[in-house]
Amino acid sequence: MKFHGFLRYITNNLETSKHEEAFDVAFFIINTLALLIGGYLFYIYEEPQWIAVLVIEYTWALDSMRHNRP
């Protein structure tokens, strides 16, 4: 396997998706908004320790989206 192919395998950065492209874009936008708004709410309600959980969930969701590619 060539190095470029290996990197594409690791990142699962393929050109086509199993879902509609609009679904991927909407999923990314909704999750990003949830991260930003949730982080802000945790900060103003003086619960900043939960921001780390939001970031972990955000990265997990994006990783799940990447693995929905063929």
DODREN-594602 format. One record per residue (C-alpha): residue number from 1; z, x, y. Coordinates in steps of 0.001 Angstrom, whole numbers. Layout:
! DODREN-594602
(rec NUM (Z X Y)) ...
This chain:
! DODREN-594602
(rec 1 (0 0 0)) (rec 2 (-971 1379 3386)) (rec 3 (1708 1864 6018)) (rec 4 (281 -923 8203)) (rec 5 (247 -3281 5230)) (rec 6 (3818 -2330 4410)) (rec 7 (4933 -3118 7963)) (rec 8 (3169 -6481 7817)) (rec 9 (4903 -7180 4502)) (rec 10 (8335 -6275 5882)) (rec 11 (7941 -8296 9074)) (rec 12 (5890 -11024 7392)) (rec 13 (3771 -10974 10522)) (rec 14 (731 -12717 9146)) (rec 15 (-2000 -14356 11137)) (rec 16 (-1787 -17805 9563)) (rec 17 (1135 -20141 9045)) (rec 18 (1855 -22738 6383)) (rec 19 (2675 -25137 9223)) (rec 20 (819 -26217 12294)) (rec 21 (898 -23583 15010)) (rec 22 (2361 -26189 17392)) (rec 23 (5303 -26590 15004)) (rec 24 (6021 -22859 15162)) (rec 25 (5887 -22898 18968)) (rec 26 (8120 -25977 19223)) (rec 27 (10594 -24494 16721)) (rec 28 (10799 -21284 18746)) (rec 29 (11249 -23103 22076)) (rec 30 (13914 -25506 20773)) (rec 31 (15893 -22718 19113)) (rec 32 (15692 -20520 22207)) (rec 33 (16904 -23355 24420)) (rec 34 (19743 -24088 21996)) (rec 35 (20783 -20430 22136)) (rec 36 (20719 -20261 25926)) (rec 37 (22367 -23611 26608)) (rec 38 (24900 -23197 23815)) (rec 39 (25790 -19705 25004)) (rec 40 (26249 -20992 28542)) (rec 41 (28447 -23884 27364)) (rec 42 (30613 -21609 25253)) (rec 43 (30974 -19286 28242)) (rec 44 (31984 -21976 30762)) (rec 45 (34417 -23577 28312)) (rec 46 (36003 -20159 27757)) (rec 47 (35045 -19825 24080)) (rec 48 (32826 -16711 24245)) (rec 49 (33724 -15599 20713)) (rec 50 (31358 -18295 19404)) (rec 51 (28342 -16827 21192)) (rec 52 (28008 -14264 18398)) (rec 53 (27730 -17106 15872)) (rec 54 (24959 -18670 17966)) (rec 55 (23040 -15394 18031)) (rec 56 (23396 -14990 14264)) (rec 57 (22172 -18546 13670)) (rec 58 (19292 -17995 16091)) (rec 59 (18105 -14866 14314)) (rec 60 (18493 -16583 10941)) (rec 61 (16353 -19503 12141)) (rec 62 (13635 -17197 13433)) (rec 63 (13695 -15253 10172)) (rec 64 (13304 -18518 8257)) (rec 65 (10339 -19415 10432)) (rec 66 (8680 -16059 9687)) (rec 67 (9124 -16566 5953)) (rec 68 (7323 -19912 6110)) (rec 69 (4098 -17959 6402)) (rec 70 (1915 -17450 3321)) 
